[in-house]
Amino acid sequence: MPVRSPLPTRVLLVCAAIGVATGLLGAAAGWATLPVLAAAPFAYGLVLGSHVLPGIIAQEVMRRPLVALLSHVLAALVASAFNPIWFPRFVGTALLFGLIQEGVAALTRYRRWGVARFFISALIIGALIAVVVFFAVDLAALPTWARIVYLPLAVLGPVLWTAIGLRIGTSLRRAGVAQR
């Protein structure tokens, strides 16, 4: 008797399409990283927040376990093809963000897909970004106004990208991408 995969081919193909599309955006974010860190490090949360898209879109479209993590990893691999130097960061970010999004969905046993649940994961990711980037970029060396602006931008970056991802995911569901 053949063994059934927990992720059917249709799900894998949708995750791959989402991963490629958002991976291209991730590549652009990778290219923007150094200029943003050099010119306006307090705004880096807006750039890094774009990496929430693969999981948000995948979960909104398919509403099932593992699609966020799979889409994140595929997006990281695509982005890494364009920016190989960022490979460890892309994959690390993909695993972290994907696991957070899967974890929040798992808390409701993948049964509740309300908008609030997506924004809870975005706020967790935003808080994490705020802490990590604060130390990685040495924001303490920046002027007071930049440190004040940094926190809301770091937290709101993933929230903004989550809203965009939900809109894209909803449009894809309405277009029939998620139909069985």
TIBA-523931 format. One record per atom (N, C-alpha, C): atom name; chain; residue number from 1; y, z, x. Coordinates in Angstrom, 3 decimals. Layout:
% TIBA-523931
R  atome  chaine  num        py        pz        px
R     CA       A  NUM         Y         Z         X
...
% end
This chain:
% TIBA-523931
R  atome  chaine  num        py        pz        px
R      N       A    1    -1.175     0.000     0.841
R     CA       A    1     0.000     0.000     0.000
R      C       A    1     1.250     0.000     0.895
R      N       A    2     2.196    -0.909     0.644
R     CA       A    2     3.395    -0.968     1.496
R      C       A    2     4.284     0.260     1.296
R      N       A    3     4.933     0.630     2.375
R     CA       A    3     5.858     1.765     2.342
R      C       A    3     7.231     1.267     1.909
R      N       A    4     7.810     1.946     0.932
R     CA       A    4     9.145     1.554     0.442
R      C       A    4    10.220     2.204     1.281
R      N       A    5    11.209     1.441     1.600
R     CA       A    5    12.336     1.930     2.379
R      C       A    5    13.270     2.737     1.473
R      N       A    6    13.859     3.826     2.003
R     CA       A    6    14.826     4.570     1.186
R      C       A    6    16.114     3.767     0.947
R      N       A    7    16.312     2.746     1.778
R     CA       A    7    17.478     1.878     1.613
R      C       A    7    16.995     0.436     1.424
R      N       A    8    17.015    -0.055     0.196
R     CA       A    8    16.584    -1.426    -0.064
R      C       A    8    17.443    -2.449     0.673
R      N       A    9    16.936    -3.644     0.782
R     CA       A    9    17.635    -4.723     1.495
R      C       A    9    19.033    -4.936     0.937
R      N       A   10    19.179    -4.887    -0.369
R     CA       A   10    20.496    -5.090    -0.991
R      C       A   10    21.493    -4.060    -0.469
R      N       A   11    21.061    -2.804    -0.379
R     CA       A   11    21.936    -1.732     0.105
R      C       A   11    22.278    -1.963     1.575
R      N       A   12    21.290    -2.346     2.359
R     CA       A   12    21.536    -2.618     3.777
R      C       A   12    22.534    -3.760     3.963
R      N       A   13    22.408    -4.791     3.155
R     CA       A   13    23.324    -5.928     3.268
R      C       A   13    24.758    -5.556     2.863
R      N       A   14    24.883    -4.767     1.813
R     CA       A   14    26.225    -4.332     1.396
R      C       A   14    26.839    -3.441     2.478
R      N       A   15    26.046    -2.522     3.032
R     CA       A   15    26.538    -1.665     4.120
R      C       A   15    26.945    -2.499     5.331
R      N       A   16    26.153    -3.546     5.618
R     CA       A   16    26.483    -4.414     6.749
R      C       A   16    27.809    -5.143     6.511
R      N       A   17    28.008    -5.650     5.312
R     CA       A   17    29.264    -6.347     5.004
R      C       A   17    30.449    -5.394     5.106
R      N       A   18    30.296    -4.197     4.565
R     CA       A   18    31.368    -3.193     4.653
R      C       A   18    31.592    -2.808     6.111
R      N       A   19    30.502    -2.639     6.859
R     CA       A   19    30.617    -2.281     8.269
R      C       A   19    31.336    -3.336     9.087
R      N       A   20    31.047    -4.604     8.843
R     CA       A   20    31.712    -5.678     9.587
R      C       A   20    33.202    -5.722     9.240
R      N       A   21    33.513    -5.696     7.955
R     CA       A   21    34.926    -5.779     7.544
R      C       A   21    35.737    -4.594     8.074
R      N       A   22    35.204    -3.398     7.911
R     CA       A   22    35.955    -2.226     8.377
R      C       A   22    35.867    -2.076     9.889
R      N       A   23    34.829    -2.631    10.494
R     CA       A   23    34.739    -2.630    11.953
R      C       A   23    35.841    -3.467    12.587
R      N       A   24    36.205    -4.554    11.930
R     CA       A   24    37.324    -5.369    12.422
R      C       A   24    38.625    -4.580    12.351
R      N       A   25    38.798    -3.826    11.274
R     CA       A   25    39.970    -2.953    11.183
R      C       A   25    39.903    -1.865    12.249
R      N       A   26    38.708    -1.329    12.492
R     CA       A   26    38.528    -0.328    13.543
R      C       A   26    38.867    -0.879    14.916
R      N       A   27    38.536    -2.152    15.153
R     CA       A   27    38.892    -2.792    16.419
R      C       A   27    40.410    -2.860    16.565
R      N       A   28    41.094    -3.223    15.474
R     CA       A   28    42.562    -3.262    15.508
R      C       A   28    43.130    -1.871    15.761
R      N       A   29    42.529    -0.854    15.149
R     CA       A   29    42.979     0.521    15.378
R      C       A   29    42.756     0.913    16.839
R      N       A   30    41.662     0.450    17.410
R     CA       A   30    41.403     0.714    18.824
R      C       A   30    42.463     0.086    19.716
R      N       A   31    42.844    -1.137    19.388
R     CA       A   31    43.896    -1.802    20.171
R      C       A   31    45.238    -1.095    19.996
R      N       A   32    45.474    -0.539    18.822
R     CA       A   32    46.746     0.135    18.561
R      C       A   32    46.815     1.535    19.160
R      N       A   33    45.689     2.098    19.532
R     CA       A   33    45.649     3.482    19.983
R      C       A   33    46.572     3.754    21.164
R      N       A   34    46.428     3.017    22.242
R     CA       A   34    47.241     3.304    23.430
R      C       A   34    48.735     3.101    23.192
R      N       A   35    49.153     1.999    22.545
R     CA       A   35    50.588     1.881    22.265
R      C       A   35    51.124     3.010    21.375
R      N       A   36    50.339     3.424    20.369
R     CA       A   36    50.790     4.502    19.486
R      C       A   36    50.856     5.817    20.258
R      N       A   37    49.843     6.097    21.067
R     CA       A   37    49.860     7.334    21.853
R      C       A   37    51.010     7.349    22.857
R      N       A   38    51.366     6.180    23.380
R     CA       A   38    52.466     6.113    24.344
R      C       A   38    53.831     6.230    23.667
R      N       A   39    53.982     5.580    22.515
R     CA       A   39    55.294     5.528    21.868
R      C       A   39    55.508     6.616    20.824
R      N       A   40    54.475     6.944    20.073
R     CA       A   40    54.637     7.890    18.965
R      C       A   40    53.337     8.664    18.750
R      N       A   41    52.955     9.535    19.686
R     CA       A   41    51.678    10.238    19.557
R      C       A   41    51.572    11.090    18.297
R      N       A   42    52.685    11.493    17.736
R     CA       A   42    52.670    12.301    16.514
R      C       A   42    52.157    11.495    15.325
R      N       A   43    52.125    10.161    15.422
R     CA       A   43    51.670     9.303    14.323
R      C       A   43    50.224     8.852    14.494
R      N       A   44    49.543     9.353    15.516
R     CA       A   44    48.185     8.897    15.792
R      C       A   44    47.208     9.199    14.649
R      N       A   45    47.445    10.228    13.880
R     CA       A   45    46.583    10.543    12.742
R      C       A   45    46.524     9.422    11.725
R      N       A   46    47.619     8.661    11.603
R     CA       A   46    47.626     7.514    10.688
R      C       A   46    46.676     6.421    11.175
R      N       A   47    46.634     6.230    12.499
R     CA       A   47    45.740     5.230    13.075
R      C       A   47    44.294     5.699    12.980
R      N       A   48    44.049     6.917    13.423
R     CA       A   48    42.689     7.451    13.432
R      C       A   48    42.139     7.603    12.012
R      N       A   49    43.005     7.866    11.066
R     CA       A   49    42.585     8.024     9.678
R      C       A   49    41.954     6.773     9.087
R      N       A   50    42.256     5.613     9.663
R     CA       A   50    41.680     4.364     9.146
R      C       A   50    40.166     4.335     9.281
R      N       A   51    39.630     5.157    10.152
R     CA       A   51    38.185     5.167    10.373
R      C       A   51    37.399     5.824     9.232
R      N       A   52    38.078     6.323     8.199
R     CA       A   52    37.350     6.859     7.030
R      C       A   52    36.885     5.747     6.104
R      N       A   53    37.448     4.564     6.242
R     CA       A   53    37.191     3.486     5.287
R      C       A   53    35.729     3.096     5.088
R      N       A   54    34.922     2.922     6.136
R     CA       A   54    33.549     2.451     5.868
R      C       A   54    32.787     3.347     4.898
R      N       A   55    32.848     4.641     5.113
R     CA       A   55    32.108     5.564     4.253
R      C       A   55    32.667     5.653     2.850
R      N       A   56    33.977     5.652     2.739
R     CA       A   56    34.607     5.752     1.413
R      C       A   56    34.251     4.532     0.579
R      N       A   57    34.406     3.354     1.166
R     CA       A   57    34.104     2.129     0.421
R      C       A   57    32.624     2.091     0.046
R      N       A   58    31.757     2.397     1.005
R     CA       A   58    30.313     2.335     0.739
R      C       A   58    29.899     3.320    -0.342
R      N       A   59    30.408     4.539    -0.282
R     CA       A   59    30.034     5.523    -1.298
R      C       A   59    30.606     5.165    -2.657
R      N       A   60    31.800     4.642    -2.697
R     CA       A   60    32.387     4.263    -3.987
R      C       A   60    31.641     3.078    -4.593
R      N       A   61    31.204     2.141    -3.763
R     CA       A   61    30.508     0.961    -4.273
R      C       A   61    29.088     1.306    -4.711
R      N       A   62    28.337     2.036    -3.866
R     CA       A   62    26.906     2.207    -4.132
R      C       A   62    26.493     3.586    -4.638
R      N       A   63    27.276     4.602    -4.353
R     CA       A   63    27.012     5.950    -4.855
R      C       A   63    25.572     6.403    -4.635
R      N       A   64    25.185     6.407    -3.363
R     CA       A   64    23.843     6.850    -3.013
R      C       A   64    23.847     7.438    -1.612
R      N       A   65    22.810     8.202    -1.265
R     CA       A   65    22.755     8.842     0.053
R      C       A   65    22.683     7.842     1.199
R      N       A   66    23.233     8.251     2.315
R     CA       A   66    23.169     7.570     3.610
R      C       A   66    24.046     6.335     3.758
R      N       A   67    24.653     5.842     2.687
R     CA       A   67    25.438     4.615     2.819
R      C       A   67    26.711     4.831     3.632
R      N       A   68    27.298     6.013     3.550
R     CA       A   68    28.504     6.281     4.339
R      C       A   68    28.171     6.283     5.825
R      N       A   69    27.139     7.000     6.185
R     CA       A   69    26.750     7.094     7.589
R      C       A   69    26.360     5.733     8.150
R      N       A   70    25.560     4.985     7.410
R     CA       A   70    25.133     3.664     7.862
R      C       A   70    26.324     2.724     8.030
R      N       A   71    27.220     2.702     7.052
R     CA       A   71    28.397     1.827     7.137
R      C       A   71    29.298     2.217     8.301
R      N       A   72    29.441     3.513     8.542
R     CA       A   72    30.247     3.977     9.680
R      C       A   72    29.660     3.516    11.004
R      N       A   73    28.354     3.669    11.170
R     CA       A   73    27.722     3.279    12.436
R      C       A   73    27.836     1.768    12.643
R      N       A   74    27.614     0.995    11.604
R     CA       A   74    27.747    -0.458    11.734
R      C       A   74    29.187    -0.853    12.058
R      N       A   75    30.157    -0.198    11.423
R     CA       A   75    31.564    -0.476    11.723
R      C       A   75    31.885    -0.125    13.175
R      N       A   76    31.330     0.975    13.663
R     CA       A   76    31.567     1.373    15.059
R      C       A   76    30.997     0.346    16.028
R      N       A   77    29.840    -0.185    15.710
R     CA       A   77    29.243    -1.201    16.583
R      C       A   77    30.073    -2.483    16.596
R      N       A   78    30.577    -2.881    15.443
R     CA       A   78    31.437    -4.073    15.367
R      C       A   78    32.723    -3.834    16.147
R      N       A   79    33.369    -2.705    15.926
R     CA       A   79    34.616    -2.400    16.638
R      C       A   79    34.378    -2.337    18.145
R      N       A   80    33.232    -1.805    18.541
R     CA       A   80    32.910    -1.698    19.964
R      C       A   80    32.734    -3.065    20.621
R      N       A   81    32.312    -4.047    19.863
R     CA       A   81    32.175    -5.394    20.411
R      C       A   81    33.528    -5.954    20.842
R      N       A   82    34.591    -5.536    20.167
R     CA       A   82    35.933    -5.998    20.500
R      C       A   82    36.641    -5.094    21.501
R      N       A   83    36.225    -3.823    21.564
R     CA       A   83    36.816    -2.831    22.462
R      C       A   83    35.702    -2.013    23.113
R      N       A   84    34.948    -2.604    24.030
R     CA       A   84    33.788    -1.887    24.579
R      C       A   84    34.138    -0.563    25.248
R      N       A   85    35.335    -0.450    25.772
R     CA       A   85    35.731     0.789    26.451
R      C       A   85    35.767     1.974    25.484
R      N       A   86    35.977     1.704    24.198
R     CA       A   86    36.057     2.756    23.196
R      C       A   86    34.712     3.050    22.556
R      N       A   87    33.626     2.458    23.022
R     CA       A   87    32.309     2.625    22.392
R      C       A   87    31.958     4.089    22.100
R      N       A   88    32.035     4.995    23.098
R     CA       A   88    31.659     6.390    22.784
R      C       A   88    32.545     7.016    21.700
R      N       A   89    33.818     6.692    21.715
R     CA       A   89    34.722     7.260    20.705
R      C       A   89    34.461     6.674    19.330
R      N       A   90    34.236     5.357    19.284
R     CA       A   90    33.936     4.731    17.994
R      C       A   90    32.671     5.321    17.383
R      N       A   91    31.615     5.414    18.180
R     CA       A   91    30.344     5.924    17.665
R      C       A   91    30.460     7.410    17.313
R      N       A   92    31.116     8.179    18.172
R     CA       A   92    31.304     9.605    17.887
R      C       A   92    32.102     9.836    16.616
R      N       A   93    33.174     9.083    16.456
R     CA       A   93    33.991     9.188    15.246
R      C       A   93    33.188     8.760    14.025
R      N       A   94    32.413     7.685    14.158
R     CA       A   94    31.605     7.196    13.041
R      C       A   94    30.592     8.255    12.604
R      N       A   95    29.921     8.860    13.573
R     CA       A   95    28.938     9.885    13.229
R      C       A   95    29.595    11.101    12.590
R      N       A   96    30.712    11.535    13.172
R     CA       A   96    31.404    12.712    12.639
R      C       A   96    31.927    12.461    11.223
R      N       A   97    32.677    11.380    11.048
R     CA       A   97    33.258    11.096     9.735
R      C       A   97    32.159    10.798     8.713
R      N       A   98    31.148    10.039     9.120
R     CA       A   98    30.049     9.719     8.213
R      C       A   98    29.295    10.957     7.771
R      N       A   99    29.040    11.861     8.713
R     CA       A   99    28.325    13.094     8.364
R      C       A   99    29.163    13.995     7.466
R      N       A  100    30.466    14.041     7.695
R     CA       A  100    31.329    14.834     6.808
R      C       A  100    31.302    14.248     5.401
R      N       A  101    31.445    12.938     5.287
R     CA       A  101    31.434    12.313     3.962
R      C       A  101    30.073    12.475     3.281
R      N       A  102    28.996    12.322     4.035
R     CA       A  102    27.660    12.528     3.459
R      C       A  102    27.468    13.995     3.071
R      N       A  103    27.979    14.900     3.901
R     CA       A  103    27.838    16.325     3.614
R      C       A  103    28.539    16.740     2.337
R      N       A  104    29.747    16.237     2.132
R     CA       A  104    30.477    16.560     0.899
R      C       A  104    29.733    15.983    -0.308
R      N       A  105    29.213    14.766    -0.182
R     CA       A  105    28.447    14.171    -1.292
R      C       A  105    27.148    14.938    -1.530
R      N       A  106    26.523    15.402    -0.453
R     CA       A  106    25.258    16.137    -0.584
R      C       A  106    25.455    17.475    -1.295
R      N       A  107    26.637    18.063    -1.158
R     CA       A  107    26.907    19.332    -1.843
R      C       A  107    26.771    19.195    -3.362
R      N       A  108    27.010    18.012    -3.866
R     CA       A  108    26.833    17.764    -5.304
R      C       A  108    25.537    17.000    -5.568
R      N       A  109    24.657    16.983    -4.575
R     CA       A  109    23.371    16.283    -4.665
R      C       A  109    23.542    14.814    -5.028
R      N       A  110    24.633    14.235    -4.572
R     CA       A  110    24.931    12.818    -4.798
R      C       A  110    24.973    12.480    -6.292
R      N       A  111    25.439    13.437    -7.097
R     CA       A  111    25.507    13.211    -8.542
R      C       A  111    26.927    13.116    -9.066
R      N       A  112    27.869    13.691    -8.366
R     CA       A  112    29.263    13.670    -8.836
R      C       A  112    30.082    12.807    -7.896
R      N       A  113    30.704    11.798    -8.463
R     CA       A  113    31.455    10.853    -7.653
R      C       A  113    32.918    10.802    -8.069
R      N       A  114    33.443    11.913    -8.525
R     CA       A  114    34.849    11.967    -8.904
R      C       A  114    35.760    11.754    -7.697
R      N       A  115    36.942    11.342    -7.979
R     CA       A  115    37.919    11.046    -6.929
R      C       A  115    38.187    12.269    -6.058
R      N       A  116    38.200    13.450    -6.638
R     CA       A  116    38.507    14.667    -5.877
R      C       A  116    37.538    14.865    -4.723
R      N       A  117    36.273    14.528    -4.918
R     CA       A  117    35.281    14.721    -3.883
R      C       A  117    35.568    13.862    -2.655
R      N       A  118    36.097    12.655    -2.871
R     CA       A  118    36.465    11.788    -1.755
R      C       A  118    37.651    12.380    -0.984
R      N       A  119    38.590    12.946    -1.722
R     CA       A  119    39.766    13.512    -1.069
R      C       A  119    39.458    14.836    -0.371
R      N       A  120    38.440    15.539    -0.824
R     CA       A  120    38.016    16.752    -0.112
R      C       A  120    37.529    16.369     1.283
R      N       A  121    36.706    15.334     1.367
R     CA       A  121    36.245    14.898     2.691
R      C       A  121    37.415    14.394     3.531
R      N       A  122    38.383    13.733     2.909
R     CA       A  122    39.553    13.248     3.648
R      C       A  122    40.371    14.411     4.211
R      N       A  123    40.529    15.470     3.437
R     CA       A  123    41.279    16.637     3.921
R      C       A  123    40.542    17.350     5.059
R      N       A  124    39.225    17.426     4.958
R     CA       A  124    38.440    18.031     6.047
R      C       A  124    38.609    17.204     7.314
R      N       A  125    38.484    15.891     7.182
R     CA       A  125    38.652    15.004     8.340
R      C       A  125    40.070    15.096     8.878
R      N       A  126    41.065    15.134     7.998
R     CA       A  126    42.462    15.244     8.432
R      C       A  126    42.721    16.524     9.201
R      N       A  127    42.169    17.625     8.733
R     CA       A  127    42.338    18.903     9.439
R      C       A  127    41.677    18.836    10.808
R      N       A  128    40.515    18.225    10.867
R     CA       A  128    39.813    18.076    12.143
R      C       A  128    40.615    17.200    13.100
R      N       A  129    41.132    16.098    12.587
R     CA       A  129    41.971    15.216    13.408
R      C       A  129    43.167    15.987    13.940
R      N       A  130    43.801    16.760    13.082
R     CA       A  130    44.994    17.512    13.484
R      C       A  130    44.702    18.420    14.666
R      N       A  131    43.596    19.118    14.626
R     CA       A  131    43.254    20.054    15.704
R      C       A  131    42.885    19.304    16.980
R      N       A  132    41.992    18.334    16.860
R     CA       A  132    41.502    17.618    18.046
R      C       A  132    42.632    16.869    18.747
R      N       A  133    43.412    16.131    17.982
R     CA       A  133    44.478    15.334    18.595
R      C       A  133    45.564    16.239    19.174
R      N       A  134    45.816    17.369    18.563
R     CA       A  134    46.835    18.286    19.092
R      C       A  134    46.531    18.643    20.545
R      N       A  135    45.262    18.926    20.826
R     CA       A  135    44.884    19.297    22.185
R      C       A  135    44.694    18.078    23.085
R      N       A  136    44.160    16.994    22.549
R     CA       A  136    43.874    15.810    23.361
R      C       A  136    45.146    15.114    23.835
R      N       A  137    46.186    15.154    23.027
R     CA       A  137    47.408    14.419    23.352
R      C       A  137    48.480    15.327    23.946
R      N       A  138    48.247    16.614    23.973
R     CA       A  138    49.218    17.586    24.465
R      C       A  138    50.524    17.491    23.676
R      N       A  139    50.398    17.639    22.380
R     CA       A  139    51.568    17.577    21.514
R      C       A  139    52.525    18.733    21.752
R      N       A  140    52.051    19.775    22.399
R     CA       A  140    52.933    20.903    22.703
R      C       A  140    54.085    20.473    23.605
R      N       A  141    53.901    19.374    24.327
R     CA       A  141    54.944    18.871    25.214
R      C       A  141    55.993    18.044    24.470
R      N       A  142    55.760    17.743    23.217
R     CA       A  142    56.696    16.921    22.450
R      C       A  142    57.824    17.771    21.867
R      N       A  143    58.900    17.109    21.459
R     CA       A  143    59.988    17.845    20.808
R      C       A  143    59.512    18.518    19.518
R      N       A  144    60.238    19.514    19.103
R     CA       A  144    59.860    20.292    17.917
R      C       A  144    59.710    19.409    16.684
R      N       A  145    60.627    18.481    16.463
R     CA       A  145    60.554    17.629    15.276
R      C       A  145    59.250    16.826    15.257
R      N       A  146    58.778    16.366    16.421
R     CA       A  146    57.551    15.571    16.491
R      C       A  146    56.336    16.430    16.159
R      N       A  147    56.351    17.686    16.602
R     CA       A  147    55.244    18.581    16.281
R      C       A  147    55.222    18.911    14.796
R      N       A  148    56.403    19.013    14.189
R     CA       A  148    56.495    19.297    12.751
R      C       A  148    55.992    18.103    11.937
R      N       A  149    56.356    16.901    12.347
R     CA       A  149    55.949    15.685    11.647
R      C       A  149    54.460    15.407    11.864
R      N       A  150    53.946    15.813    13.019
R     CA       A  150    52.566    15.513    13.378
R      C       A  150    51.545    16.035    12.364
R      N       A  151    51.649    17.286    11.991
R     CA       A  151    50.635    17.888    11.118
R      C       A  151    50.492    17.160     9.779
R      N       A  152    51.582    16.924     9.045
R     CA       A  152    51.410    16.190     7.778
R      C       A  152    50.857    14.781     7.981
R      N       A  153    51.275    14.099     9.052
R     CA       A  153    50.772    12.744     9.293
R      C       A  153    49.288    12.756     9.651
R      N       A  154    48.851    13.740    10.425
R     CA       A  154    47.446    13.821    10.816
R      C       A  154    46.559    14.091     9.610
R      N       A  155    47.031    14.943     8.708
R     CA       A  155    46.228    15.279     7.534
R      C       A  155    46.338    14.181     6.477
R      N       A  156    47.513    13.610     6.314
R     CA       A  156    47.709    12.601     5.277
R      C       A  156    47.175    11.228     5.662
R      N       A  157    46.983    10.968     6.953
R     CA       A  157    46.431     9.684     7.384
R      C       A  157    45.094     9.395     6.714
R      N       A  158    44.098    10.273     6.865
R     CA       A  158    42.818    10.030     6.190
R      C       A  158    42.931    10.024     4.662
R      N       A  159    43.861    10.806     4.122
R     CA       A  159    44.045    10.828     2.664
R      C       A  159    44.574     9.473     2.189
R      N       A  160    45.541     8.931     2.899
R     CA       A  160    46.090     7.615     2.555
R      C       A  160    45.014     6.537     2.652
R      N       A  161    44.265     6.537     3.752
R     CA       A  161    43.207     5.540     3.932
R      C       A  161    42.088     5.732     2.900
R      N       A  162    41.848     6.957     2.481
R     CA       A  162    40.852     7.208     1.436
R      C       A  162    41.299     6.577     0.121
R      N       A  163    42.569     6.713    -0.205
R     CA       A  163    43.089     6.094    -1.430
R      C       A  163    42.923     4.576    -1.368
R      N       A  164    43.204     3.992    -0.216
R     CA       A  164    43.025     2.546    -0.041
R      C       A  164    41.545     2.184    -0.173
R      N       A  165    40.673     2.964     0.461
R     CA       A  165    39.238     2.707     0.390
R      C       A  165    38.694     2.817    -1.024
R      N       A  166    39.179     3.797    -1.771
R     CA       A  166    38.740     3.940    -3.163
R      C       A  166    39.155     2.738    -4.001
R      N       A  167    40.333     2.249    -3.753
R     CA       A  167    40.805     1.071    -4.499
R      C       A  167    39.945    -0.151    -4.167
R      N       A  168    39.644    -0.325    -2.886
R     CA       A  168    38.784    -1.444    -2.475
R      C       A  168    37.389    -1.278    -3.075
R      N       A  169    36.836    -0.077    -2.960
R     CA       A  169    35.497     0.180    -3.497
R      C       A  169    35.412    -0.030    -4.993
R      N       A  170    36.419     0.434    -5.717
R     CA       A  170    36.451     0.241    -7.167
R      C       A  170    36.511    -1.239    -7.514
R      N       A  171    37.312    -1.986    -6.768
R     CA       A  171    37.409    -3.435    -7.003
R      C       A  171    36.072    -4.120    -6.737
R      N       A  172    35.382    -3.700    -5.690
R     CA       A  172    34.076    -4.288    -5.381
R      C       A  172    33.045    -3.948    -6.457
R      N       A  173    33.087    -2.722    -6.968
R     CA       A  173    32.171    -2.346    -8.058
R      C       A  173    32.444    -3.197    -9.297
R      N       A  174    33.712    -3.367    -9.624
R     CA       A  174    34.063    -4.171   -10.800
R      C       A  174    33.662    -5.636   -10.615
R      N       A  175    33.673    -6.091    -9.368
R     CA       A  175    33.290    -7.476    -9.083
R      C       A  175    31.772    -7.662    -9.120
R      N       A  176    31.030    -6.556    -9.242
R     CA       A  176    29.584    -6.649    -9.377
R      C       A  176    28.801    -6.470    -8.099
R      N       A  177    29.444    -6.039    -7.041
R     CA       A  177    28.746    -5.843    -5.764
R      C       A  177    27.651    -4.806    -5.893
R      N       A  178    27.856    -3.796    -6.713
R     CA       A  178    26.893    -2.692    -6.817
R      C       A  178    25.825    -2.909    -7.871
R      N       A  179    25.836    -4.026    -8.548
R     CA       A  179    24.849    -4.242    -9.600
R      C       A  179    23.453    -4.308    -9.016
R      N       A  180    22.506    -3.781    -9.757
R     CA       A  180    21.101    -3.774    -9.300
R      C       A  180    20.453    -5.114    -9.560
% end
